[in-house]
Amino acid sequence: MRIQNAVDTGDQVVGQILDIRQITTAQLAQLGVSQLAYIKQIVVGGESVFAIHGADGTPMAVAPNRELAWEAIVEHEMMPTLVH
């Protein structure tokens, strides 16, 4: 992934490894909505469910449990990840 360096001179650093736990919202969105989806536990109508969102935060679906959410993402050829 190409990212700008910390000095922001416009130079780009090639081959830098990003720690996914430290990724910014903008970097996450650059990964692509069609390639990465995340699962987040939410409460809807007093019931705990698992929301599926695209990399940019776009809501995509809701599943009754984490396993079904994960399977739905994989079925659509996307990479799932969990958000706590």
C-alpha positions, 0 to 999 in steps of 0.5 A: 500500500502506498501512503504519504510519509509523516512529514507530508512532503508529498513523497510516498513510501512504498512497501511500508507495513501498516498495523491493521490495529492502527489503521485510520478511517481513511486508510480503511476506506482505501482498501475498498468497499467491495473487498473488505467488510467488518462486523460490529455487534449492535442493538436493534429493538432491544435485541443484540445483532451483528451489523455488516458494514463496508470498509467505508462504513456503509451499512450492508446487512444485519445477521442474528449471530456473528457466524452468519455475518461472517459466512455472508461476507465470505459468500460474497467474496469479501474479506471479513474482520471484526470491530470491537 
